[in-house]
Amino acid sequence: MAVTRAAARAKVQEEVAGKGEQNNGEAQKDSSTMSGKLPKTLAESKLLNEGKELDTHLRTRTAVLLLVLIFASSLAALGFVYLSFPHLEK
């Protein structure tokens, strides 16, 4: 038996309506924490479903280490380019 779009959509709407009635109090809390944003990853959606806050900011130590890594890789690339030039005589 083939499933039509209308039947599939009706089934999804019934499931959503059923969950909405069961979790009426929780839905109000979730709507304030989500503020209309969709989750970007599965892990983020699990955290949102559990009601936990998401920490999307980078720690200072990680940011400084990333800057050092970027600086070191740039320095290595510039050193390689400098050493690849032929030596000129005066």
Order of alpha helices (4+ residues) and beta strands (2+ residues): alpha-alpha-alpha-alpha
